[in-house]
Amino acid sequence: MDFAKVLIVAIVLFGLLLAVFGGEIDFETRPDRDRFPVDDEDPDEPPVVEYPGDQFFVGWMEDTAYKHIGFTDKEFDITFRDEERVIGDINRSEVKRGIFSDEPQYIEFDLTESQLDRMTSMEMEFYVYDTNQLNKMDIVMNDVEVYSGYPDGGRSYSFDINQSLLRKNNIVEISAGSSSWRFWAPTVYILENIEIRADILERRDRTFEFSLDKEQAENFRMGRLILEPREFDARSPLVIQANGRDIYRKIAEMPQRRTLWIDFDDVPMYEGGNTIKMFTEVDSMYSFQSAKMVYFWETEDIRRPIKTIEVTSADYNRLPGEISFRIDRIEGSPEYLHMDMTTAKGERKRILIQEVLKEGKIVKIPLESDDVSVGDNKLEFIVGGEGGFYLSDFNVDF
């Protein structure tokens, strides 16, 4: 009877325990499970070393290289219009003539044939500081009188000169008329700021030179000339030539943005020296703050990606294994794809791919124990021929 009572109490207690713990009591003793965490994976299942599934390219790929060419960061003008130039001058001069004195003054100046052809007007100006006006003052250019009169003191005078009088070598004589019977005082003119000025049609061109190597010249893709305008006063086109060929010819307007970009590509480029020339036509001026260029050329770049395969002692003991990857796309006409493995011991192994390579194919290559060693192994992809392969989902199974 006592045993029955004990049994009933035990059953009740067991029921209470089930109610509290939800029936999840495990009464089986498993020392290895209780004392150590258990890996849910099957210990007999070989591990898979997974690499990022991002696509990568192996082979020859066309790329675009570029370089910046600085021409100048100083202001420069492109002009072809009249510019006033002082071609002869004297700061201060005194001319006199009397019974006992004769002191004319001379201005000599030279002109080139080109200046003579481009001259549009000429004038002479002087300031009379003081004079006694006992007689007139004469100015003769190349033996032809261009002025004769009684200029007053304290005044400036100017007059035009006929350009037909000009020569390559020119002489201007300034003299005073004789005071005649007034022997005690010669005729005197004290002159200041004597200038002979000419408007000459001036053309200011600008040529920039730059050098290219053989690869850059033969694979030219595009040039981008970058100009920073300062001021435009134009009635004729701005002309820009690259190696003698027009890349820009129009009446330019100040750009909305800070710079003026001029792209060009249909131009022959040469190994060694090349030129950018800028000029304009009559009655125009283009002023710039700076000039530079970005030069683009196509280049073939070889891509040989390297994958690092870390092999532990346990991994090595499970060999042979397998390397696999997917061929997403074939570019060009590659002839073969193989891999060079540099083991952790520094030994180099060639891993050949015997399968026919085509897009969408998953390539599987046996990995033998003599292909790798314990540690970090480097696998390099190598392609022969033109083009290459876009690969993805690279992984290693041990």
C-alpha positions as CSV (number, residue, x, y, z in Angstrom):
1,M,0.0,0.0,0.0
2,D,2.9,2.4,0.8
3,F,4.4,1.5,-2.5
4,A,1.2,2.4,-4.3
5,K,1.2,5.8,-2.6
6,V,4.8,6.4,-3.6
7,L,4.0,5.5,-7.2
8,I,1.1,7.8,-7.3
9,V,3.2,10.7,-6.0
10,A,5.9,10.0,-8.5
11,I,3.4,10.0,-11.4
12,V,1.9,13.3,-10.2
13,L,5.4,14.9,-10.0
14,F,6.2,13.6,-13.5
15,G,3.1,15.2,-14.8
16,L,4.0,18.5,-13.2
17,L,7.4,18.3,-14.8
18,L,5.9,17.7,-18.2
19,A,3.6,20.6,-17.8
20,V,6.5,23.0,-16.9
21,F,9.0,21.9,-19.6
22,G,6.7,21.1,-22.4
23,G,7.6,17.5,-22.7
24,E,11.2,18.3,-23.9
25,I,13.1,16.5,-21.2
26,D,15.8,14.2,-22.4
27,F,16.7,11.7,-19.8
28,E,19.3,9.9,-22.1
29,T,22.8,10.7,-21.0
30,R,25.1,11.5,-24.0
31,P,28.5,12.7,-22.6
32,D,30.0,13.6,-26.0
33,R,27.0,15.7,-26.9
34,D,26.5,17.4,-23.6
35,R,30.2,18.4,-23.2
36,F,31.0,19.5,-26.8
37,P,29.0,21.4,-29.5
38,V,27.9,19.2,-32.4
39,D,28.4,20.2,-36.0
40,D,25.1,19.7,-37.9
41,E,27.1,18.8,-41.1
42,D,27.9,15.2,-41.8
43,P,31.6,14.8,-40.7
44,D,32.1,12.4,-43.7
45,E,30.8,15.0,-46.2
46,P,33.8,16.7,-48.0
47,P,33.8,20.5,-47.4
48,V,33.4,22.9,-50.3
49,V,35.6,26.0,-50.6
50,E,33.4,28.6,-52.2
51,Y,34.7,31.8,-53.9
52,P,32.7,34.9,-54.7
53,G,30.4,34.3,-57.6
54,D,31.1,37.6,-59.2
55,Q,32.1,37.5,-62.8
56,F,35.7,38.0,-63.8
57,F,37.5,38.2,-67.2
58,V,40.6,36.4,-68.3
59,G,42.4,37.2,-71.6
60,W,43.0,40.2,-73.8
61,M,40.6,43.1,-73.3
62,E,40.5,46.4,-75.2
63,D,40.8,49.3,-72.9
64,T,41.1,53.1,-73.2
65,A,44.1,54.8,-71.8
66,Y,44.5,58.6,-71.6
67,K,46.9,61.3,-70.5
68,H,46.6,65.0,-69.7
69,I,48.7,67.4,-71.8
70,G,49.1,70.9,-70.3
71,F,49.8,73.5,-73.0
72,T,49.8,76.8,-71.0
73,D,48.3,78.2,-67.9
74,K,49.1,81.8,-68.9
75,E,46.8,84.2,-70.8
76,F,47.2,84.2,-74.6
77,D,45.4,86.0,-77.5
78,I,44.4,84.8,-80.9
79,T,43.9,88.0,-83.0
80,F,44.0,89.4,-86.6
81,R,43.1,93.1,-86.4
82,D,44.6,96.6,-86.3
83,E,46.9,97.2,-83.5
84,E,48.5,100.5,-82.7
85,R,52.2,100.5,-82.4
86,V,54.8,103.2,-81.7
87,I,57.3,102.9,-84.5
88,G,59.4,106.0,-83.6
89,D,59.6,108.4,-80.7
90,I,61.6,111.0,-78.7
91,N,60.7,111.8,-75.1
92,R,61.9,115.5,-75.2
93,S,63.6,117.5,-77.8
94,E,64.6,121.1,-78.5
95,V,64.9,122.4,-82.0
96,K,66.3,125.8,-82.8
97,R,67.7,127.9,-85.7
98,G,69.3,131.3,-85.9
99,I,72.3,133.1,-87.3
100,F,74.6,131.3,-84.9
101,S,72.7,128.0,-84.4
102,D,71.0,125.3,-86.4
103,E,69.8,122.3,-84.4
104,P,67.2,120.1,-86.0
105,Q,66.2,116.7,-84.5
106,Y,65.8,113.4,-86.2
107,I,63.8,110.2,-85.7
108,E,64.9,107.1,-87.6
109,F,62.9,103.8,-87.7
110,D,62.8,100.7,-89.8
111,L,59.9,98.6,-91.1
112,T,59.7,95.2,-92.5
113,E,58.1,94.4,-95.8
114,S,55.3,92.6,-94.0
115,Q,54.6,95.6,-91.8
116,L,54.5,97.9,-94.8
117,D,51.9,95.6,-96.4
118,R,49.8,95.4,-93.3
119,M,49.8,99.0,-92.2
120,T,46.4,100.6,-92.4
121,S,47.1,104.1,-91.0
122,M,49.8,106.3,-89.5
123,E,49.9,109.5,-87.5
124,M,52.4,111.7,-85.7
125,E,51.7,113.5,-82.4
126,F,53.8,115.9,-80.3
127,Y,53.4,118.3,-77.4
128,V,54.8,121.8,-77.5
129,Y,56.1,122.6,-74.1
130,D,57.4,126.1,-75.0
131,T,58.2,128.2,-78.0
132,N,59.1,131.8,-79.0
133,Q,57.4,131.3,-82.5
134,L,60.0,133.6,-84.2
135,N,59.4,131.4,-87.2
136,K,57.6,128.2,-88.2
137,M,58.4,124.6,-87.4
138,D,58.7,122.1,-90.3
139,I,58.6,118.2,-90.2
140,V,59.9,116.3,-93.2
141,M,59.6,112.5,-93.7
142,N,61.8,110.9,-96.3
143,D,62.4,114.3,-98.0
144,V,58.6,115.1,-98.2
145,E,57.2,117.8,-96.0
146,V,54.4,116.5,-93.7
147,Y,53.9,119.5,-91.4
148,S,54.6,123.2,-91.4
149,G,53.2,125.7,-89.0
150,Y,53.4,127.9,-85.9
151,P,52.3,125.5,-83.1
152,D,51.5,127.2,-79.8
153,G,53.1,126.3,-76.5
154,G,51.2,124.2,-74.0
155,R,49.3,122.3,-76.6
156,S,49.3,118.8,-78.2
157,Y,49.2,118.4,-82.0
158,S,48.6,115.4,-84.2
159,F,48.3,114.8,-87.9
160,D,48.0,111.9,-90.4
161,I,50.8,110.8,-92.6
162,N,50.3,109.2,-96.0
163,Q,51.5,105.6,-95.9
164,S,52.9,105.9,-99.4
165,L,55.8,107.9,-98.0
166,L,57.1,105.0,-96.0
167,R,60.1,102.9,-96.8
168,K,61.9,100.1,-95.0
169,N,64.4,102.7,-93.7
170,N,62.8,106.0,-92.7
171,I,64.0,109.4,-91.4
172,V,61.9,112.2,-90.0
173,E,63.5,115.6,-89.6
174,I,62.1,118.2,-87.2
175,S,63.5,121.7,-87.7
176,A,62.7,125.4,-87.0
177,G,62.7,128.3,-89.5
178,S,65.5,130.8,-89.1
179,S,65.0,133.8,-86.9
180,S,66.7,135.8,-89.7
181,W,67.7,139.3,-88.7
182,R,66.9,138.5,-85.0
183,F,70.5,137.4,-84.5
184,W,70.3,137.7,-80.8
185,A,67.6,135.0,-80.5
186,P,67.1,131.8,-82.6
187,T,63.7,130.3,-83.3
188,V,63.1,127.7,-80.5
189,Y,60.5,124.9,-80.1
190,I,60.7,122.7,-77.0
191,L,58.8,119.5,-77.8
192,E,57.8,116.6,-75.6
193,N,56.3,113.1,-76.2
194,I,57.0,113.0,-79.9
195,E,55.5,109.8,-81.3
196,I,55.0,108.3,-84.7
197,R,52.2,105.7,-84.4
198,A,50.9,103.2,-86.9
199,D,47.9,100.9,-87.1
200,I,49.2,97.6,-88.4
201,L,47.0,94.6,-89.1
202,E,48.5,92.1,-86.7
203,R,47.9,88.4,-86.7
204,R,48.7,86.5,-83.6
205,D,48.5,82.8,-84.0
206,R,49.3,80.1,-81.4
207,T,50.8,76.7,-81.9
208,F,51.1,74.1,-79.2
209,E,53.4,71.1,-79.7
210,F,53.1,67.7,-78.0
211,S,54.8,64.3,-78.4
212,L,53.3,60.8,-78.7
213,D,54.9,57.3,-78.6
214,K,54.1,54.7,-81.3
215,E,51.3,53.0,-79.4
216,Q,49.6,56.3,-78.6
217,A,49.8,57.5,-82.2
218,E,48.7,54.3,-83.9
219,N,45.8,53.7,-81.5
220,F,44.4,57.3,-81.3
221,R,40.8,57.4,-80.3
222,M,39.9,60.9,-79.3
223,G,41.3,64.3,-78.3
224,R,39.6,66.8,-76.0
225,L,40.9,70.3,-76.2
226,I,40.0,72.3,-73.1
227,L,40.1,76.1,-73.4
228,E,39.3,78.6,-70.7
229,P,38.0,81.8,-72.4
230,R,38.7,85.2,-71.0
231,E,37.3,87.6,-73.6
232,F,35.9,87.3,-77.2
233,D,35.5,90.2,-79.7
234,A,34.9,88.3,-82.9
235,R,33.6,88.9,-86.4
236,S,35.5,86.0,-88.0
237,P,35.8,82.3,-87.2
238,L,38.2,80.9,-84.7
239,V,40.1,78.2,-86.5
240,I,41.8,75.3,-84.6
241,Q,43.8,72.7,-86.5
242,A,45.3,69.4,-85.3
243,N,48.2,68.4,-87.5
244,G,46.9,70.7,-90.2
245,R,43.3,69.4,-90.2
246,D,40.4,71.6,-89.1
247,I,38.8,70.4,-85.8
248,Y,37.0,73.7,-85.2
249,R,36.0,76.6,-87.4
250,K,33.2,78.9,-86.3
251,I,32.6,82.3,-84.7
252,A,32.9,81.3,-81.1
253,E,30.7,82.6,-78.3
254,M,31.6,82.8,-74.7
255,P,30.5,79.4,-73.2
256,Q,27.9,79.2,-70.4
257,R,30.3,77.1,-68.4
258,R,33.8,78.0,-67.5
259,T,35.5,76.1,-70.3
260,L,35.2,75.4,-74.0
261,W,35.5,71.7,-74.9
262,I,36.4,70.7,-78.4
263,D,36.4,67.0,-79.1
264,F,38.0,65.5,-82.3
265,D,38.9,62.1,-83.6
266,D,39.2,62.1,-87.4
267,V,42.8,63.4,-87.4
268,P,46.1,61.6,-88.2
269,M,48.5,61.4,-85.3
270,Y,52.2,60.7,-85.5
271,E,54.9,59.1,-83.4
272,G,57.0,62.0,-82.2
273,G,55.9,65.6,-82.7
274,N,52.3,66.8,-83.3
275,T,50.7,70.3,-83.2
276,I,47.5,72.1,-82.3
277,K,47.3,75.5,-84.1
278,M,44.9,78.3,-83.4
279,F,44.3,81.4,-85.5
280,T,41.5,83.7,-86.8
281,E,40.7,86.0,-89.6
282,V,40.4,89.8,-90.0
283,D,38.9,92.0,-87.3
284,S,38.7,89.3,-84.5
285,M,40.2,88.6,-81.1
286,Y,39.9,85.6,-78.9
287,S,41.5,85.7,-75.6
288,F,42.1,82.7,-73.3
289,Q,43.2,82.1,-69.7
290,S,44.7,78.6,-70.3
291,A,44.8,75.6,-72.7
292,K,45.2,71.9,-72.2
293,M,44.2,68.6,-73.8
294,V,43.2,65.1,-72.7
295,Y,44.5,62.5,-75.2
296,F,42.7,59.1,-75.4
297,W,44.1,56.0,-77.1
298,E,43.0,52.3,-77.3
299,T,45.2,49.7,-75.7
300,E,45.0,46.0,-75.2
301,D,45.3,45.0,-71.6
302,I,46.0,41.4,-70.6
303,R,43.9,40.1,-67.7
304,R,45.4,37.1,-65.7
305,P,43.4,36.9,-62.5
306,I,44.8,34.9,-59.7
307,K,42.7,32.9,-57.2
308,T,44.2,31.9,-53.8
309,I,43.4,28.4,-52.7
310,E,44.0,27.8,-49.0
311,V,44.7,24.1,-48.3
312,T,44.7,22.7,-44.8
313,S,46.2,19.3,-43.8
314,A,42.7,17.9,-43.6
315,D,41.8,19.3,-47.1
316,Y,45.0,17.8,-48.5
317,N,44.2,14.4,-47.0
318,R,40.9,14.4,-48.8
319,L,42.3,14.9,-52.3
320,P,41.7,14.3,-55.2
321,G,39.2,17.1,-55.5
322,E,37.8,19.3,-58.1
323,I,38.0,22.9,-59.4
324,S,34.9,24.2,-61.2
325,F,33.7,27.5,-62.8
326,R,31.2,28.6,-65.3
327,I,31.9,30.2,-68.8
328,D,29.4,33.0,-69.0
329,R,30.6,34.5,-72.3
330,I,33.4,34.2,-74.9
331,E,34.9,37.4,-76.2
332,G,36.7,37.4,-79.6
333,S,38.5,34.2,-80.7
334,P,40.5,32.8,-77.8
335,E,42.4,29.6,-78.7
336,Y,42.8,28.0,-75.3
337,L,42.4,28.4,-71.6
338,H,44.7,26.8,-69.0
339,M,45.8,27.5,-65.5
340,D,49.2,27.7,-63.8
341,M,49.3,26.7,-60.1
342,T,52.0,27.9,-57.9
343,T,52.0,25.7,-54.8
344,A,52.6,26.9,-51.2
345,K,56.1,25.2,-51.6
346,G,56.8,27.4,-54.6
347,E,56.4,24.7,-57.2
348,R,54.8,25.6,-60.5
349,K,52.3,23.2,-62.1
350,R,50.4,23.5,-65.4
351,I,46.7,22.5,-65.2
352,L,45.3,21.8,-68.7
353,I,41.7,22.0,-69.7
354,Q,40.7,19.2,-72.1
355,E,37.1,20.1,-72.4
356,V,35.5,22.0,-75.3
357,L,34.9,25.5,-74.0
358,K,31.6,27.1,-74.9
359,E,29.2,29.7,-73.3
360,G,27.1,28.4,-70.5
361,K,29.3,25.4,-69.8
362,I,30.4,24.5,-66.3
363,V,34.0,23.4,-66.4
364,K,35.2,20.8,-63.9
365,I,38.8,20.0,-63.5
366,P,40.3,17.2,-61.3
367,L,42.5,18.6,-58.5
368,E,45.2,16.0,-57.6
369,S,47.5,15.9,-54.6
370,D,50.5,16.8,-56.6
371,D,48.8,20.0,-57.9
372,V,48.8,21.7,-54.5
373,S,50.5,21.6,-51.1
374,V,49.4,22.6,-47.6
375,G,49.1,26.4,-47.3
376,D,48.2,29.2,-49.8
377,N,48.3,28.1,-53.5
378,K,48.0,30.6,-56.3
379,L,46.0,29.7,-59.4
380,E,46.6,31.9,-62.5
381,F,44.3,31.8,-65.5
382,I,46.0,32.1,-68.9
383,V,44.4,32.6,-72.3
384,G,45.9,32.2,-75.8
385,G,44.8,33.9,-79.0
386,E,42.6,37.0,-79.4
387,G,39.9,37.8,-76.8
388,G,39.1,35.9,-73.7
389,F,36.5,34.4,-71.3
390,Y,34.0,35.9,-68.8
391,L,34.0,33.4,-65.9
392,S,32.0,33.1,-62.7
393,D,31.1,30.7,-59.8
394,F,34.6,29.6,-59.2
395,N,34.9,27.1,-56.4
396,V,37.1,24.2,-55.1
397,D,35.8,20.9,-53.7
398,F,38.0,18.8,-51.5
